Amino acid sequence: MAGKRAPGAGLTAEAVMNIAPWIIAGAIIGARTLYVLSYWKQDFADKPFWEIFMVRRSGLVFYGGLVGSCIATILYCRIKVLPLWRMADVISPSIALGHVFGRIGCLMTGCCYGRPTDLPWAIRFPSDHWTQGAAVHPTQVYESLLNLALYLGLAALFKRRRFDGQVFATYLIGYAFLRGFVEMFRGDYQVHYLGGIATPGQAVSIGILLIGLALWWCLPKPASPAAQTAAV
């Protein structure tokens, strides 16, 4: 999908496809690094060093993957001399689309689960799951559906964007709100921040929101037709 959007930003589909291995590598490294840092005491402090690399035995953190993939994109665009913010706009909707399927993966493995609830759409994991068979919010489904809506909104915005980086900034802002909302129903966190009122995901979402707002405010914007006429 990003390859199809590329010509609309003056990029080739080939340039977008070639960045995929960079993004995948950056996402995995970043996601694993943040997971290890977040769960060092619980999962790694008393285990052999190589457990850090055993991704199949423990998890990844999306925000770490986002940071890692952003760094990889910056490096790729610098090496290939490509416009960074245009590339970011092309890719941004696909981040949300990919996350739709990523959260389905979370549902299938039982991670990122919700708090207990008696709502009719509650789900139950097997009795040997951390929830011990209790009815819980299907937070993975919540976030998957919200990411699908975010994808559709960003894809529509791409066709109407007014400046380079607008779609990416909107993604950061939109996902920060989306994630902060879903986190209210999560039940898998043992640690909270900001005086116990915020989950780790909500705490990071605040930073992502501020970055998105800063980009929206600071990125160069084309002058309006009226301003261009006045300058002439």
Secondary structure, DSSP 8 states (H G I E B T S, - for coil): -HHHHGGGGT--HHHHHHTHHHHHHHHHHHHHHHHHHHTIIIIITTS-GGGGG-GGGS---HHHHHHHHHHHHHHHHHHHT--HHHHHHHHHHHHHHHHHHHHHHHHHHT-S-B-B---TT-EE--TTSTTTT-EE--HHHHHHHHHHHHHHHHHHHHTT--STTHHHHHHHHHHHHHHHHHHTTB---S--BTTTTB-HHHHHHHHHHHHHHHHHHHS-----HHHHHHH-
